[in-house]
Amino acid sequence: MFGSVPRPAVVTFAIEAAAVILAVLDVWLVIPEKAQPYSIWLSGAACLAVVFRRKFPFLAVLVAVPGFLAGWAQLASMITLGMLATRRQLHWQVWVGAALVWMCRFVQWPLEDFAQLSWREHILDGIYGVLVAGMPIAIGLLIGARAEVSNKLAELATSRDRERRFHADAVRAEERARLAREMHDVVSHQITLIAMQAGALQAQTTDDRAQETAQVIRTLSKRTLEELRSLLSVLRAGPDDDGPRPGINDLDRLIRTSEVPVHLSVEHLPEALPNQVSAAAYRTVQECLTNVHKHAPGATATIRIQGEHGALKIEVRNERANRPGEALPSGGHGLTGLAERARLLGGSFETSGTEDGGFRVRARYPLDR
């Protein structure tokens, strides 16, 4: 009846109804036949105070006390005092309410009857007054302490979850740093050797085609090293730091160096794109052009980029290969990575074949992130 712990609405309504019914029965079952009208009205007001005791606990006690002193609303006064103790705990209002309830139990109405009591009866009434006033306060303090302990436990659980997240972030940061070291030690070293060998080939050969090929290898190696350093900076910085990364504005340079015939169409491109979406668009086109170069040499790629309805749509379509492709190593992880990237950004990614034997990639990235 006193508690403030959150409950379902049905349970709360049942508790409120039970409190009011008990307070009314406590008055109705003991009221004499020739009771004074004012005592009946005061007792009724005390029962009514039980209804609004949650919003105005101290006022409810003040309204219920006269019905206890001059009427028979003892239980109504105890219920309102219990709610006051639950809400205010050791506030001065609780002690004032306790004194008033004790006084109502100690003093008998009318005062002529109280003056005729013996000293033994006064002592017994004082003891009973302590019980009547102390019991609801004790219950209210217990419920308040329980609610406080529940809040502390909830805060402790939140703190533990936060600590687990910090620990997980630390583990991920350590793993990212380890991956960055390994990529730098292995991949960067190998790419540097490739660039050096291409430079040596370019210096030693007199064949124009071989020199051009060596120059392309050196250029691609340098660009790969730049992107690798960018990726390593992101790994070391953490997931919240985007770091420098290529975006949709770098597509022109990518297309020029891709060695794939490309038809590019851009429609309704927003002036400002989120960094993650811009990088995802670049990586999508890059992977598609790489796949065309490997699996469909000589084919023309058609790239369509369109911004509409709060999303950036990318479609890359290529024709059937004009000549057999070279057997280059492929793990099949490129398109899978693009699909995972789209899912993390809340978008979609799909691939399908075309009627003319080509291949189509469609990606959608939302802009409202």
N, C-alpha and C positions, 0 to 999 in steps of 0.2 A: 504493500500500500504506500510505502514511503519512497521507494527506490527511484533513482533517476537513470538507471542503466537502460540504454536503448532497447526497445522491445518491438515486436510486430504490433500493428495498430489494433488487431483483434484482442491480443493479450492485454494491451494497455486499457482498452475499453472495458474488458472484463474486470480488471482490477479496480478501475474507477467505479464501476457499477456496484461491485461488491463492497467497497468502502462506504458508498452512500447508503446502500441497503442496511449494512450493519449499524451505521450511525442512526438511521431512522428506527430500526428495530430496538436499539438500545433505549430510545426515548419512548417509543410507542408501547413497549411491554411493561414499563414501570410507571407510566404516568397515571396518577390517581383520577378518579372520576370527577372530583370537585376541584380540579386544579385551577389556579388563577390563569386568566387569559394571557396576561403578560408573560408568564412562565412558559406557556405553550408557544407563544410567538418567538420568544428568545431561544427556546430549544429548536424550533424550526429554522431560525436563522443560523444556529450553530451547525445544523445538518447541511444547510445550503453552503456554508463556508467550506465544507469538505470538497465541494465541486471545484472551486477555484483556488485550492490550496497550492497547486503546482506553480501557478503564475504569480500569486501573491501570498506566500506562506506566512509572513508576519501579520499581514492584515487578516488572514483567515483565522489565526490564533486569537487576535483581538476581538473578532466577531464571535468566535465560538465560546470565549470565556464567560460572557454573561449568561449564555444558555446553560453552562455548567454550574455557575454560582447560584442562579435563581431558578434553574430548571433541572433537567435530567440528562443533559447532553455530555456526559462524561467521556464516552468513547469518541465523539466528534472532536472534543478538545484534545484528546490523546493523539488522534490521527493527524490533526493539523500541526500539533507540536512535533510529531515525528517527522513530518515533511519539512518543517522549519529546520530541524536539526540536520536532516539530510542535505538540505541546500546550503545552509549557513555554517554548519559544523560548530565551531566554538565561538561564533560571533556573539556580540552582546545581546542581539535580539533573541537568541536561543535562551540565554539566562533570564531575560525578562519574561519570555513566554513560560519558562519552567517555574518561575516564581508565581506567575498568575495562576497556572494550573494547580500548583501546590496549594495556593491560597484558597482556590475554589473547593479543593478536597478537604482542606482543614476547617474552613469556615462553613457553617451550616446556615441555610436561609429558611425562614426569617431569622434575623439576628437575636430575637428573644429566645428562640430555641437554642441558639449557640451559647447564649449567656448562662443557660441552665445546666449545661454539661459539666460533669465532674472533671477533675484534673486528669484522672486516668483516661477518660474518653478523649480529652484534648491531646494527650500523648499518643494514643492509638491513631487518632485522626492525622496527627502530624507524620507518623510513620507511614500510614497508608498514602498520605500525600506525596511523600518522597518516592514511594513505589509508582504511584500513578504518573508523576511527572518524570521520574528517572527512567522508567522502562522505554517510552517512545524515544527519549533522547539517546539512550544506549543503542537502540535499534538503528536510529538515524545515523549516529556516528559510525556504527559498524558498516552500514550500507555505503556511506560516504568513503570510508577507508577502503572498502572493496572496489569502488569505482576508481579511486586514486591508484590502487595497486594495478587494476586493469589497464589504466592509462600508462602507468610506468612500464608494464609488460609490453604494451604495444609500442612504446618508444624504444624499449630495448630490442624488440624484434626488428623495428625499422633500422636501428643502429647496426644490428648484426647484418641485415641485408646490405646496408651501405658499405659495411666493412668487407663483405664478400665481394661486392662489386669492385671496390678498390683493389682487393687482392687479385681478382680476375683481370682487372686492367693492368696491374703490375706484371702478372704472368704473361699477358698478351704483349705488353711492351717489351719484356725480355725476349719473347719469341720473335717479335718483329726485329729487334736488334740483332738477334742471332741470324735470322734470315738475311738481313742487310749485310752482315759481315760475310756470310757465305756467298751471296750473290756478287759482292764486290771482289772477293778473293778468287772466285772461279769464273764467273761470267765476264766480269770486267777485264780480267787478265786475258781470257781467250779472245775477246773482241779486240783488245789492243794488239795482240799478236796478229790477228787478221789484218788490221789496218797497217801494221808495219810491213807485213808480207806484201800487201797490195802496193804500198809505197815503193818497196824494193823492186817489185815486178814492173812498176811504171817507170822506174829509173833505168832498168836494165834492158827493157824491150824497145825495139824501134818500130814495131807494128802499131799503127794508129788504132786499130780495133782493140788490140790488147791493152794499150794505154788507156783507152776510153773505158774499157771494162774495169781496169784497175782503179781508175779514178772514181767510178761508180761505187766500187767496193769500199774504197776509203771514205767516200761521202756517207754511205749507209752505215759504216762502222762508227764514224764520228757521231752521226745522229743517234744511233742506238746507244752509244755511251752517254750522250746527253740525257736521253730519256731514262736510262738506267740510273744515272745520278739523281734525277728528279724523283724516281720511284724510291730510291734509297732514302732520300730526305723525308719522303712521306712516311716510310716505314719507321724511321727513327723519331719523327715528330709525333706520331700517334694518329688515331682515326679522326680526331676533331680538327686536325690541321690539314687543309687540302694541299698546301704546298704548290710549287710551280708545276703545272701539267699542261700538255697541249689541249686545245679546245677547238671549237667549231671554226674559229677564225683562222686556224692553221690548215684547213682542208685544202686550200689552193696549193700550198707547198707540198702537201702529201700527195695530191693528185699528179702534180708535175713530176714527181720522182717515183711514181708507182710503176712506170713502164706498162700501164694498162690504158687502153683507149677508154675515155670516160665522157659521158654526157651528164652534166650536173645541172639540177634544177632546184632552186631555193625559192620558197613562197612563204610570205607572211612570217618571216623570222622575227621574233621579238628583239627589241634593242638590247635587253639585258637578259642573259640566260644564267640560271644557277650554275656554279662551277662544276658540280657533279654531273649535271645534265649535259653541259657542253663537253666535258671530258668523255662522257659515255657516247655521245654522238661521234666524236672523233675516233674513239676506239672501235665503234661499230663499222664505220667506213674503212678504217685501216685494216681490220680483220677481213672484211669482205674483199677488199682489193688484193690482200695477200692471198686469199683463197682462189680468187680468179687467176692471179698470176701463177699459182702452183697447179691448180686443177683444170683450168680452162684457158690455156695460153692462146693468145691471139683473139680472144673474145672481147667484145665491147661491154663495158659495165654502164648501166644507167642508174644514177643516184638522184633520188628525189627527197628533198628535205622540206617539210611543211609544218608550220606552226599554227594550230587552230584548236579551239575548244579547250584551252588550258593545257595543251600537251604538245610535245615535239614529236612528229612522226618522221621516221626514216625508212625508206625503201631502197634497197640495192638489188638490182636485177642484172644478170649477165646472160649472154647468149651461150650457145653450145661452143665447145672448144674447136678451134680451127686446125689444131695440130696436136699430136700426143704430148702430154705433159711429162716433165721429168719426175723421176721417183724421188721426191724429197721427203725427209722425215716429217711425220705429222702425228701428234698424239691425240688429235680430235678434241682438244680442250678449249680451242678458241671460241667456238660457237657456244659451248657450255658455259664458259666464263661470261660471255655477253648475256646469256639468258639469266645467269645469277645476278649480274649487275642490274639488269632491268627489273628483276624481282625485288632487289634491295631498294631500288628507287621508287617502287610502287607502280612500275609500268608492265609492259608485256613484250614478249619476243617470240617470233615464230619463223620457221623456215619451211620452204616447199619447193618442189620442182616446177618447171614451167612446161607448157605444151611443146615448145620447140627444143626441149632437151637441155635448157639452161637451169638456172637456180635463182631463187628469190629469198631475200631476207627482209623481214619487216620488224621494226622496233618502235615502241611507243614509250615516251618518258614524260610523266606529268611535270608541269612547271610550278605548281603551287606547293612547293616544299620549303 
